[in-house]
């Protein structure tokens, strides 16, 4: 689809039709020289087809859309038309939902409570290839990135975690055996078993993984 130079084609996906129409009006009246609204839909299952048919540069998707949810729309738009940038919106402060949207491929997230007058700048930022998100969401993502995955945590018991800390501190097998109250032979066997659980080839990578997850920064259990 041909459109005017420098105008970004936008599609809006929101089950509240009045909100979608209001947002379209805002874009056309406040930034008609930068945005052209290619279409609106109130149905999750129409989001990807709409983005494709309009050759959308940007899709604005509400996350709280029944029955499938906006995260599904985000994923389908990205799968069908990867070039379309996606800004996710939510009327709630559910950071887990926002994180799910980002993992599904959204390029930015904003709460619906954001002042409409300041919405244009984040949309241009996302369209330019950068990410936009509130500070609280960024902090949540950074914190979760420092935590070992749940499937890894489930594989490790308290002895494994204690051993991992000792390896991360660079202790030799003799010292590990002393700290763990076992023989050197048993300590070697325990280290080998832990490396297998961590899916790493050696102690150096095990130590690096511990550093990535901030294992040595965590307070000792009381």
N, C-alpha and C positions, 0 to 999 in steps of 0.2 A: 504493500500500500504506500503510495507517495504522499508525503506531507511536507509542510513548509519547513525550510531550513531553520535549524536552531529551536524548533518547537518539539518538545518531547511528547510522544503519544502515551497517554495514561489510561489504564483501565481501573475501575473501582469495583471491588467485590465486598459487599456488605449487605446483611439481611435486613438492615433498617433502611428502607428506600429513601426516606426523608433525609437521613444523614448522608447517604451516597449522593443524592441530588444537591444537598447543601455543599458538600465537598467539591463536587464538580463545578458548581457556581462560583465557589471561592477561587478555584484554580483559573477559571475563565475570566473572572473580573479582576482579580488581583495580579495574575501573572499570565494573561492570555498570550503574551509575546513569548513565553517560555514553555507553556503546557497546552496541549490539545487533548481534550477528553475523547478517547476513542470509543468508550462504551461503559455501561454499568451492568452489573448483574447482582441479584440477591441470592443466587444459588451457587453453592460450592462447586457442584459438578460442571458448571458452565465456565468456571474461571479460566481453565487452560485453553479451551477453544476460543474464548473471547480474546485472550492475550495473543493467541496465534493469528486470529482473523484480522486483528487490528495492527499486527506487527508492533505490539506495545513495547515501548522502551522501559516503562515502569508500571507495575501493578501494585495497587494499594489494597491490602487484604485484611479484613476484620477477622480476628482469631476466634471470636465467640460466635460461630455460625452453625446452627443446627442443620442437618443431623450429624454431618461428618466432622465438622470443625474446620476452622480456617487453616490449621497446620496441613491438613490434607490438600487444600487448595494451593498452598505454598509449594508443597512437594510436586504436585501435578503440573503447575505452571513451569517450575524449574526443569522438570523432566521433558516437557513438551517444547518449551522454548527457553533454553538456558540463557539466551541473550537478554531476556527480560529481567530487569532488576525488581526486587520485591521489597516493599515497605509494609511490615506487619503492624497492625493497630490493635489495641485491646482496651476495653472499658474497665478492666480490672487490674489490680496490682500483682497479678499472679506471675511471678518471675519464672516459675517452672514452665508455664505455658509459653512465655516469651522465649525461653531457652530452647524449647522444643521447636519453635518456629525457626530460630536461627540454625538449628541443626538440620532442619528440613530444607534449608537453602535460602531463607530470608536474608536480605542484605542490611536490614535495619529494623528497629522496633521503636514505636512511640506509644505512650498511653493516649487514649482518646481525650483525656483531660487537658492535653497540651493546648495552649492558646492557638487558635486557627491562624492568627497573624504570624506566628513564628513557625508554622508548619512548612512553608514554602522552602525555606533554606535547607532543612533536613532532606526534603525530597530532591532538591538539586544536588545535594551532597551524595545521596545514594545513587542517583542517576549518573553521577560522575565516576562511580566505581568505588566509593568509600563506604565504610559502615557507620551507622548511626545507632546509638543506644543510650539510655539513661545511665548515669553513674552507678546506680544501685544494681542494675543488671550486669554491668561490666564487672563490678566487684564480685557478684555472685558467680559469674562464669570463671573468673580468675581463681576464686576459692575452690570451686568444684574441680578445676583442672589440676589442683594440687593434691586432690584426694585419690588414693588408689581406687581403681574400678571395683565395684561390688563383687564381681565374679572372682577377682583376685583376693579380696579380703576374705571371702568365704573359704578359699583354699588354705588359708593360713590360720594356725592356732596361735595361742599366746607364746608358745615356745618358738615357733617359726618367726614371729615378729621380733622377739628378743634376739634371736640369732641374726636376723637381718640387720638390726641396729649394730651389733658387734662387727659384722662384716663391713657395714658402711663406715665404721670408725677405723677400719684397717687392721683389726686384730688378726694375728696369726693363729693357726690351728691350735697350737699349744695354749695360748692365752684364752682362746674360745673354750677349749676343754675345761680349763680351770674355772672360768666364769660360769659355765653351764653344769659343772660338777659331773663331767663324763670323761671317759678315756679319749685319748687323741684319735684312736681308731673310730670311736663312735662319733666324735666331733666331725671327722672327715665325711662320714656317712650322712650326718645331719646336713652338712653344708651342701653336699651333692644333691640331696633330696630337696633342699630349699631352692637351689638353682633351677632344678627341674620345675618346681611349682611356679617360680617366677618367669620361667621360659627365657632364661638368659644363659649364655655359654660359660661365663666365668664370674669371679668375684668382683672384678672391676666394673662390669656392667650392672651387677647387682647393687653395688655402691652408688653408681650413677643414677639408677632407678630410684633408690632411696632418697638421693638428693633432689631429684625431680619432684617427688611426692612430699618433700619437706619432712621426712620421717624423723630426722634428728632435731627438727624444730619443735616437735610435738612434746607437750609436758609428760613427764613420767607418771605412770599410774600411781595413785596414792596407795 
